[in-house]
């Protein structure tokens, strides 16, 4: 796969990349749907509700099986923001964190409005998807961070005490910027995480997660991705908790068969660092995708976030066809996710044919306005 921003993509490379993009988005979503019904329950409560093996299949949540939460909603808007950033680059305006912030504000509107405003053509097509106008347990930090138009930055972050994993989950699409250098991927993910989660543990976990997924999307191993993330984290203030969590995850891989107790130990007190450790561990030790996702969600911490982080890594590593088809068949919003994934893949591999100095496809600019 090409790792150069201006490289020409062959057909096989494009198909492989599209499969990894689809896998990432669907992996986040299906694991989010798996973990959401047990989010916040203790392991004992999960077993009481679902049997001695814990949760092994999709369960009812938000009125149906396969319902996604704000983790997936925000991940989709991350993709939308990245496409819009590429389109806006034609105008000479190139500051992706601003475009991502605008995308997240469009998500925030879905949490307070009854439905899309068809008059706002500048919102693009994703913000007009009616099924996204549903409150699905949004984290307080997300609502507060996006409660006004002021954008949090690394120098002046929103919610500077929040160490939650939500910003890391929505960072999966940054790892799909395979033409970018890893350090730039980390920087973008951290800057965008600081818009809602201002503690270094939260925004550096988001950056590390994006770097690991970036390696997987480029065909590298999980271990190579973790080692690169550790090297890039090393000079950053406040990185120790995230680095320790990643080291702990790698160490746990060598300690025999995975157990729920080991998952609980890695998860710790439910911070972004703990959820990231669970995701890395389960990605490496899972017998298959289904087993890995069930490992990730059967624990007393943020099951939905840990599952979604794991699903993103596995989707980037293996592509969409490795995901459990019976779960995908019930996944809420799957048609939207597939369209968005394919649009992202097309923009990143063939964007010059869609818009640029010599002309633009009107339909593309209607879907992803420059405004």
SULUR-V149936 format. One record per backbone hydrogen bond with DSSP energy under -1.0 kcal/mol. CO is the residue of the C=O (numbers start at 1). NH is the residue of the N-H. If there is no record, write none. Layout:
BEGIN
CO&NH / CO&NH
END
This chain:
BEGIN
4&7 / 10&14 / 11&15 / 12&16 / 13&17 / 14&18 / 15&19 / 16&20 / 17&21 / 18&22 / 19&23 / 19&320 / 20&24 / 21&25 / 22&26 / 23&27 / 24&28 / 25&29 / 26&30 / 27&31 / 28&32 / 29&33 / 30&34 / 31&35 / 32&36 / 35&38 / 36&39 / 38&41 / 42&46 / 43&47 / 44&48 / 45&49 / 46&50 / 47&51 / 51&54 / 61&64 / 64&61 / 66&332 / 69&73 / 70&74 / 71&75 / 72&76 / 73&77 / 74&78 / 75&79 / 76&80 / 77&81 / 78&82 / 79&83 / 80&84 / 81&85 / 82&86 / 83&87 / 84&88 / 85&89 / 87&90 / 88&91 / 88&93 / 89&92 / 95&98 / 95&99 / 96&100 / 97&101 / 98&102 / 99&103 / 100&104 / 101&105 / 102&106 / 103&107 / 104&108 / 105&109 / 106&110 / 109&112 / 109&113 / 117&120 / 119&121 / 120&123 / 121&124 / 125&128 / 126&129 / 129&132 / 130&133 / 132&134 / 136&70 / 139&143 / 140&144 / 141&145 / 142&146 / 144&147 / 156&153 / 158&198 / 159&162 / 159&198 / 162&199 / 163&272 / 165&169 / 166&170 / 168&171 / 169&172 / 171&174 / 172&175 / 173&176 / 174&177 / 176&178 / 177&180 / 181&185 / 182&186 / 183&187 / 184&188 / 185&189 / 186&190 / 187&191 / 188&192 / 189&193 / 190&194 / 193&196 / 193&197 / 194&158 / 199&203 / 200&204 / 201&205 / 202&206 / 203&207 / 204&208 / 205&209 / 206&210 / 207&211 / 208&212 / 209&213 / 210&214 / 211&215 / 212&216 / 213&217 / 214&218 / 215&220 / 216&219 / 221&225 / 222&226 / 223&227 / 224&228 / 225&229 / 226&230 / 227&231 / 228&232 / 229&233 / 230&234 / 233&236 / 236&239 / 239&243 / 240&244 / 241&245 / 242&246 / 243&247 / 244&248 / 245&249 / 246&250 / 247&251 / 248&252 / 249&253 / 252&255 / 259&263 / 260&264 / 261&265 / 262&266 / 263&267 / 264&268 / 267&270 / 271&275 / 272&276 / 273&277 / 274&278 / 275&279 / 276&280 / 277&281 / 278&282 / 279&283 / 280&284 / 281&285 / 282&286 / 288&292 / 289&293 / 290&294 / 291&295 / 292&296 / 293&297 / 294&298 / 297&299 / 301&40 / 301&303 / 302&306 / 303&307 / 304&308 / 305&309 / 306&310 / 307&311 / 308&312 / 309&313 / 310&314 / 311&315 / 312&316 / 313&317 / 314&318 / 315&319 / 319&322 / 320&323 / 324&328 / 325&329 / 327&330 / 328&331 / 331&334 / 333&337 / 334&338 / 335&339 / 336&340 / 337&341 / 338&342 / 339&343 / 340&344 / 341&345 / 342&346 / 343&347 / 344&348 / 345&349 / 346&350 / 347&351 / 350&353 / 351&354 / 351&355 / 354&361 / 356&359 / 361&365 / 362&366 / 363&367 / 364&368 / 367&125
END
